[in-house]
Amino acid sequence: MTKTLKETFEAQIPKLRKERVKLMKEHGSQVISECTIAQAIGGMRGVKGMVCDTSVVEPDKGLYIRGKSILKLKDKLPEEIFWNLLTGTFPTKNELALLQKELRAAGKVPDYVWKVLKAMPKTSHPMAMLDTAILAMENESAYRREYSKGIPKTEYWISTLEDAMRIMGTIHTIAAGVYRIKYFKGKLIKPSKRDMGADFARMLGLPPHKGQTAEMMRLYLTLHCDHEGGNVSANTCHTVGSALSDPFYAVSAGLNGLAGPLHGLANQECLNWILETMDKFGGAPSEKEIEDYAWETLNAHKVIPGYGHAVLRVTDPRFTAFNQFGKKYLKNDPVFQTVDRVFKVVPKVLKKHGKAANPWPNVDAGSGALLYHYGLTQFEYYTVLFSVSRAMGMLTQQVLNRALGTPITRPKSVSTKWLKKQVKK
């Protein structure tokens, strides 16, 4: 029997609720983490203090989506990943077709959104444009409408999922529109019945390259879909959503966090360093030239963008997936050649340098080269692409939390004076 995403998830909820109640009742007092002063001051890094079932990042393995390595999912469509994030299963062929049909039905972007975007200053950052569009669409919120009617808490997830479908159905169309408006690419291109990744690439107006551009976009959206619950964008979305703010408010807030240079803006900095390296040597440099420039960068007390990660202690499997794609299609591209050579050289340099906790590349080290090759040369737009993908993780986490009745986020803060007293004790 072909089921909708809503029906599939609804059937799982009683078991999920029972499991959580049992954990709280039988083991609620069990300690799972501690917090040092360094962690409290340093952004709570490593403190286990929230639950996220959609994905985990294993330091020695990388990103796992619902128990499966992201490398094993790299050929899945974004729509399949969205289903999997929420349910832990994959849709059948008929269920996938039904999901895509529902997303298209939810995919009409209101005219007022385009008017807002076109009225923004031409100097507006594309991320500000995307965030503003999502927030403007709060007017469409089914959750706000249903909550005002006084629905029971056990039904909050239903209209939250409806909002999630609305956002997922429109965000790639809005993002493509932002690109065409911001960079004077001509008229907006209407969505079609293609899959999300292929249609996004088409609406951007990128050359198809015999289907490679669509394949690259599907891969990009799949690889960036989720990354636990503690990263800035997911954590911000979770916190805002925990106040029962609807998904439009919460996702817009999460995307504002993604816009920061320590989060979503990182991939453009990585590509910029690659292009600077190429410019310095008049083309794709040799491994020896890369080694020399890497030392020059480090000795100037600068970082090599794209290397190191807050959690990972191995090569990011998402980088591996992009690198495999590049070796398949971009062997003769000088930018990709440089990225690949940097990968062979820089970890050795960082190990010898000795100050990097993790000398291996993260996803940002390789993604920009692919985007650049297929025609997306506007660096500041790259985070918008990231946003289209990361919305999947943020939205499915919010639906899950509404279904399970997760309470409002309210950690206890302490003063520096209190910390000093604890030290004296």
Phi and psi in degrees as a GROMACS rama.xvg file:
@    title "Ramachandran Plot"
@    xaxis  label "Phi"
@    yaxis  label "Psi"
@TYPE xy
-77.98  124.765  THR-2
-115.405  152.833  LYS-3
-79.0917  167.294  THR-4
-60.409  -41.0416  LEU-5
-60.5036  -45.8221  LYS-6
-65.7937  -39.2597  GLU-7
-64.4477  -45.4152  THR-8
-70.0153  -39.3326  PHE-9
-59.3371  -36.5216  GLU-10
-67.8316  -23.0289  ALA-11
-86.458  -21.3066  GLN-12
-59.4884  -46.9843  ILE-13
-55.4047  -43.0315  PRO-14
-65.0622  -42.3148  LYS-15
-64.0416  -41.4867  LEU-16
-66.2807  -42.6053  ARG-17
-62.4926  -41.4335  LYS-18
-62.5399  -43.068  GLU-19
-68.4915  -41.8839  ARG-20
-60.6042  -41.8745  VAL-21
-63.48  -43.8709  LYS-22
-60.4507  -44.9586  LEU-23
-64.9095  -42.7201  MET-24
-70.1481  -43.9637  LYS-25
-91.7774  -25.6466  GLU-26
-135.308  18.341  HIS-27
-60.0859  -24.8581  GLY-28
-92.663  -1.48226  SER-29
-71.6665  132.274  GLN-30
-81.0381  128.214  VAL-31
-114.1  -7.12742  ILE-32
-160.794  166.514  SER-33
-135.781  163.82  GLU-34
-128.808  124.748  CYS-35
-88.8999  166.833  THR-36
-61.6548  -39.3545  ILE-37
-60.9343  -38.5946  ALA-38
-71.2779  -39.6472  GLN-39
-62.9899  -40.4846  ALA-40
-78.9095  -31.9244  ILE-41
-93.1443  29.1937  GLY-42
87.1091  19.6454  GLY-43
61.3441  22.2463  MET-44
-60.2458  126.724  ARG-45
86.0215  -6.78405  GLY-46
-78.5041  123.351  VAL-47
-82.7873  108.197  LYS-48
-146.101  14.3911  GLY-49
-154.033  166.245  MET-50
-115.596  132.568  VAL-51
-140.918  114.756  CYS-52
-96.4278  -9.20328  ASP-53
-74.4854  -34.7031  THR-54
-159.866  158.803  SER-55
-136.908  154.607  VAL-56
-113.972  110.941  VAL-57
-86.2391  122.701  GLU-58
-52.2158  -34.6751  PRO-59
-101.093  5.19486  ASP-60
-134.08  -32.1953  LYS-61
104.628  -159.307  GLY-62
-76.2586  129.899  LEU-63
-119.854  124.361  TYR-64
-99.2734  115.353  ILE-65
48.9571  42.086  ARG-66
88.2329  -0.527662  GLY-67
-117.462  137.012  LYS-68
-59.0535  139.074  SER-69
-59.9076  -27.531  ILE-70
-64.3823  -29.9362  LEU-71
-80.251  -9.56042  LYS-72
-109.22  2.55968  LEU-73
-64.4425  -17.971  LYS-74
-98.5264  5.1518  ASP-75
-80.1625  150.781  LYS-76
-73.7193  150.864  LEU-77
-54.7274  -37.1179  PRO-78
-62.9458  -37.4245  GLU-79
-66.6165  -38.0286  GLU-80
-65.3023  -41.3513  ILE-81
-58.8271  -46.1404  PHE-82
-61.0427  -46.1017  TRP-83
-64.6022  -40.2626  ASN-84
-58.9974  -39.4782  LEU-85
-80.1907  -38.8703  LEU-86
-109.554  -19.1371  THR-87
79.8601  3.53539  GLY-88
-123.391  173.917  THR-89
-114.164  146.068  PHE-90
-71.6877  150.67  PRO-91
-69.8679  172.975  THR-92
-57.2796  -43.6477  LYS-93
-70.1839  -37.7607  ASN-94
-67.1251  -37.2411  GLU-95
-62.8381  -44.76  LEU-96
-61.3125  -39.4387  ALA-97
-67.485  -41.5438  LEU-98
-61.1377  -45.5679  LEU-99
-61.7919  -37.7757  GLN-100
-64.324  -42.7684  LYS-101
-65.6115  -40.2189  GLU-102
-64.9888  -38.8755  LEU-103
-65.2152  -38.9315  ARG-104
-64.1707  -31.0419  ALA-105
-89.2267  2.00928  ALA-106
-92.619  11.0543  GLY-107
-76.8156  117.94  LYS-108
-84.4411  122.226  VAL-109
-58.1869  144.887  PRO-110
-58.8457  -33.4435  ASP-111
-65.1588  -26.0307  TYR-112
-66.2285  -43.7996  VAL-113
-65.2915  -36.3158  TRP-114
-64.9319  -40.2065  LYS-115
-62.2036  -47.5894  VAL-116
-63.3708  -41.6187  LEU-117
-71.5854  -20.9434  LYS-118
-85.4025  -12.5704  ALA-119
-71.9435  152.762  MET-120
-56.6142  145.141  PRO-121
-63.3527  -19.3139  LYS-122
-87.6219  0.553969  THR-123
-60.1483  140.964  SER-124
-71.1218  140.767  HIS-125
-58.5545  -29.5562  PRO-126
-68.5079  -38.5108  MET-127
-63.3351  -35.2932  ALA-128
-67.6247  -44.7144  MET-129
-65.0109  -46.69  LEU-130
-58.1389  -43.5394  ASP-131
-64.0412  -39.8711  THR-132
-64.7842  -44.1714  ALA-133
-63.4736  -42.229  ILE-134
-67.0404  -37.9941  LEU-135
-61.9575  -33.9791  ALA-136
-73.7929  -2.15964  MET-137
-55.4962  -24.422  GLU-138
-56.4589  -22.6713  ASN-139
-92.0437  1.10741  GLU-140
-62.3674  118.583  SER-141
-71.6036  -34.3406  ALA-142
-62.9332  -46.0736  TYR-143
-60.3166  -41.9683  ARG-144
-62.5237  -46.0726  ARG-145
-72.7354  -37.2117  GLU-146
-62.2971  -37.9782  TYR-147
-66.2818  -17.7119  SER-148
-83.0536  -12.7937  LYS-149
86.6675  36.6324  GLY-150
-69.0277  153.893  ILE-151
-68.4472  154.558  PRO-152
-59.0761  -32.2587  LYS-153
-66.1485  -12.6887  THR-154
-107.81  3.41224  GLU-155
-57.6816  -35.3238  TYR-156
-65.1033  -27.4861  TRP-157
-64.8059  -52.176  ILE-158
-74.599  -24.5839  SER-159
-65.3951  -42.3438  THR-160
-64.5416  -37.3955  LEU-161
-61.2472  -42.7943  GLU-162
-65.0777  -39.7014  ASP-163
-61.177  -41.8488  ALA-164
-64.7832  -36.4285  MET-165
-64.7573  -44.5806  ARG-166
-68.0014  -45.9728  ILE-167
-64.5107  -31.0874  MET-168
-73.9189  -20.757  GLY-169
-115.526  -21.0339  THR-170
-63.3945  -36.4302  ILE-171
-72.647  -32.3831  HIS-172
-67.6311  -42.8493  THR-173
-63.6223  -45.5026  ILE-174
-60.9096  -40.48  ALA-175
-65.4962  -38.3538  ALA-176
-65.3512  -39.617  GLY-177
-57.3045  -44.1827  VAL-178
-60.6413  -46.9651  TYR-179
-72.1192  -33.9289  ARG-180
-73.287  -47.5909  ILE-181
-63.7753  -40.7773  LYS-182
-108.13  19.6379  TYR-183
53.5494  51.0334  PHE-184
-92.1725  5.66595  LYS-185
101.677  -163.108  GLY-186
-64.0189  153.47  LYS-187
-65.8354  145.59  LEU-188
-103.533  125.004  ILE-189
-73.0517  149.464  LYS-190
-67.0688  159.561  PRO-191
-126.285  -165.695  SER-192
-93.633  12.7343  LYS-193
-70.8786  166.942  ARG-194
-66.6794  163.613  ASP-195
-56.157  -47.7275  MET-196
-64.806  -46.5948  GLY-197
-64.8477  -40.5618  ALA-198
-70.6693  -34.6381  ASP-199
-61.177  -48.3931  PHE-200
-60.4534  -39.5013  ALA-201
-66.6409  -43.3783  ARG-202
-68.9735  -25.345  MET-203
-68.0053  -26.2667  LEU-204
89.3386  21.6276  GLY-205
-79.1938  146.227  LEU-206
-58.9415  137.325  PRO-207
-71.8198  -25.5417  PRO-208
49.1438  49.2553  HIS-209
56.3423  38.0351  LYS-210
89.6938  -6.70741  GLY-211
-66.8709  -38.2726  GLN-212
-62.5093  -42.9786  THR-213
-64.0586  -41.4736  ALA-214
-63.727  -40.9066  GLU-215
-63.1528  -42.9846  MET-216
-67.8574  -39.1365  MET-217
-59.2657  -45.7764  ARG-218
-61.3677  -45.061  LEU-219
-59.7028  -47.4254  TYR-220
-66.8052  -36.2593  LEU-221
-68.4558  -44.9963  THR-222
-68.9365  -27.9782  LEU-223
-98.9215  12.0803  HIS-224
-64.1097  -33.243  CYS-225
-163.38  157.549  ASP-226
-160.29  63.2493  HIS-227
65.3896  -173.565  GLU-228
-103.885  -4.58061  GLY-229
-95.9288  -9.95154  GLY-230
-65.1327  160.334  ASN-231
-56.5185  -47.2357  VAL-232
-66.9546  -47.5274  SER-233
-67.0607  -41.1712  ALA-234
-66.5649  -40.3233  ASN-235
-64.3733  -45.929  THR-236
-59.5085  -43.5545  CYS-237
-62.1142  -45.3592  HIS-238
-63.1341  -46.3532  THR-239
-64.5277  -42.9969  VAL-240
-65.7958  -29.1048  GLY-241
-65.9867  -19.0483  SER-242
-83.3654  7.22433  ALA-243
68.7852  22.1244  LEU-244
-67.3027  144.771  SER-245
-72.8356  166.091  ASP-246
-58.3671  -27.4918  PRO-247
-67.243  -43.7279  PHE-248
-62.9357  -47.7781  TYR-249
-67.2664  -45.0545  ALA-250
-67.5509  -40.2392  VAL-251
-59.0372  -41.8716  SER-252
-64.0152  -43.7905  ALA-253
-60.8636  -39.8255  GLY-254
-67.9182  -30.9102  LEU-255
-61.8921  -36.6691  ASN-256
-69.4981  -37.7381  GLY-257
-63.6028  -24.0116  LEU-258
-73.5929  -6.4003  ALA-259
-76.6007  148.228  GLY-260
-65.2626  -17.3987  PRO-261
-90.0018  2.2479  LEU-262
-129.03  -100.945  HIS-263
-73.6373  -20.4921  GLY-264
-80.194  -3.0147  LEU-265
-63.6648  -34.7039  ALA-266
-66.9738  -31.5121  ASN-267
-71.1835  -32.2053  GLN-268
-67.7566  -34.9076  GLU-269
-64.8893  -48.092  CYS-270
-65.4807  -36.2175  LEU-271
-61.915  -39.1476  ASN-272
-66.1739  -38.723  TRP-273
-62.0723  -46.0158  ILE-274
-68.4729  -34.6699  LEU-275
-63.528  -40.725  GLU-276
-62.034  -44.5775  THR-277
-65.2352  -39.2291  MET-278
-65.3135  -38.1353  ASP-279
-62.6503  -36.3256  LYS-280
-107.05  7.56835  PHE-281
69.2157  35.9574  GLY-282
136.934  -167.899  GLY-283
-64.3018  116.275  ALA-284
-76.9087  161.999  PRO-285
-76.538  169.331  SER-286
-63.7913  -35.9439  GLU-287
-65.7502  -42.0126  LYS-288
-65.3606  -39.0415  GLU-289
-64.0777  -41.561  ILE-290
-61.2361  -44.3539  GLU-291
-63.0983  -42.8106  ASP-292
-71.2467  -33.6032  TYR-293
-62.1276  -44.9406  ALA-294
-64.5682  -38.3544  TRP-295
-61.0992  -41.6861  GLU-296
-63.8949  -47.8028  THR-297
-66.725  -39.3376  LEU-298
-69.2636  -19.9748  ASN-299
-87.1031  10.77  ALA-300
62.1316  35.6404  HIS-301
-112.325  161.273  LYS-302
-97.477  157.937  VAL-303
-93.8021  107.709  ILE-304
-58.7509  140.69  PRO-305
95.4784  -4.15579  GLY-306
-118.218  128.52  TYR-307
104.423  154.653  GLY-308
-158.077  148.643  HIS-309
-64.523  -28.5289  ALA-310
-118.623  -46.8663  VAL-311
-66.2578  146.198  LEU-312
-129.325  23.2152  ARG-313
-141.535  172.338  VAL-314
-59.587  129.089  THR-315
-59.7279  121.781  ASP-316
-60.2214  -23.207  PRO-317
-69.5057  -36.1808  ARG-318
-62.2043  -42.4016  PHE-319
-59.3198  -42.6985  THR-320
-63.184  -43.077  ALA-321
-65.5125  -38.9441  PHE-322
-65.5791  -38.669  ASN-323
-64.3749  -41.5515  GLN-324
-61.902  -44.6153  PHE-325
-61.9068  -40.7985  GLY-326
-68.8843  -24.0186  LYS-327
-77.8014  -40.3198  LYS-328
-118.007  -21.4714  TYR-329
-118.284  28.469  LEU-330
-54.8593  -34.4429  LYS-331
-98.4196  5.83285  ASN-332
-82.3109  120.452  ASP-333
-63.0437  -30.5957  PRO-334
-68.5288  -46.5939  VAL-335
-64.9599  -39.418  PHE-336
-56.7014  -40.616  GLN-337
-67.2121  -43.4502  THR-338
-58.5493  -43.8569  VAL-339
-66.1478  -39.6632  ASP-340
-69.622  -37.6591  ARG-341
-59.3144  -39.9495  VAL-342
-61.9558  -34.2429  PHE-343
-76.0059  -25.1174  LYS-344
-104.253  -48.5053  VAL-345
-61.6913  -42.3685  VAL-346
-56.1081  -37.1525  PRO-347
-66.0415  -40.8841  LYS-348
-64.3277  -44.5741  VAL-349
-65.946  -36.5011  LEU-350
-62.3336  -43.7164  LYS-351
-68.452  -35.9667  LYS-352
-63.3022  -40.3099  HIS-353
84.3065  0.57015  GLY-354
-104.971  -5.72795  LYS-355
-92.0903  126.117  ALA-356
-66.3233  -31.0879  ALA-357
-138.231  110.118  ASN-358
-86.1341  5.51327  PRO-359
-95.4863  156.431  TRP-360
-73.9941  146.727  PRO-361
-101.172  -178.011  ASN-362
-59.4673  -32.046  VAL-363
-69.35  -20.0067  ASP-364
-66.6186  -23.0303  ALA-365
-120.249  -19.9856  GLY-366
-66.4561  -38.2458  SER-367
-61.8658  -34.2396  GLY-368
-62.3401  -37.2919  ALA-369
-69.7779  -45.4358  LEU-370
-59.6826  -42.8108  LEU-371
-62.8959  -42.6635  TYR-372
-62.2645  -38.8929  HIS-373
-92.1738  14.9169  TYR-374
108.121  -4.3889  GLY-375
-91.6227  90.5052  LEU-376
-101.684  0.139971  THR-377
-89.6169  98.1924  GLN-378
-55.4723  -41.2013  PHE-379
-66.4562  -13.5878  GLU-380
-83.8484  -16.2996  TYR-381
-57.3775  -35.8237  TYR-382
-68.6768  -24.3764  THR-383
-64.6498  -40.9784  VAL-384
-61.0738  -44.508  LEU-385
-55.9272  -42.4912  PHE-386
-63.8167  -42.3256  SER-387
-58.0512  -40.694  VAL-388
-73.0877  -50.8484  SER-389
-64.1786  -21.2775  ARG-390
-57.9037  -31.2721  ALA-391
-60.3135  -46.8159  MET-392
-67.4873  -44.9433  GLY-393
-61.0314  -43.4964  MET-394
-70.4282  -43.5591  LEU-395
-67.0375  -36.0807  THR-396
-61.7619  -39.6023  GLN-397
-69.0008  -40.7452  GLN-398
-61.7582  -44.6372  VAL-399
-59.235  -44.5543  LEU-400
-66.2262  -34.6297  ASN-401
-68.9192  -38.698  ARG-402
-65.4895  -33.8784  ALA-403
-95.2254  -1.73652  LEU-404
68.4419  33.8382  GLY-405
-59.1026  129.112  THR-406
-73.6935  172.817  PRO-407
-62.8623  142.27  ILE-408
-77.526  124.34  THR-409
-154.36  71.41  ARG-410
-67.1405  154.946  PRO-411
-87.7612  128.462  LYS-412
-99.126  153.413  SER-413
-128.639  161.749  VAL-414
-90.0908  162.27  SER-415
-61.0789  -35.7012  THR-416
-60.4643  -41.8298  LYS-417
-63.9884  -40.2588  TRP-418
-60.8788  -42.2542  LEU-419
-63.9501  -36.375  LYS-420
-67.5771  -37.8534  LYS-421
-64.7796  -37.9684  GLN-422
-62.9125  -41.3111  VAL-423
-64.4551  -32.4442  LYS-424
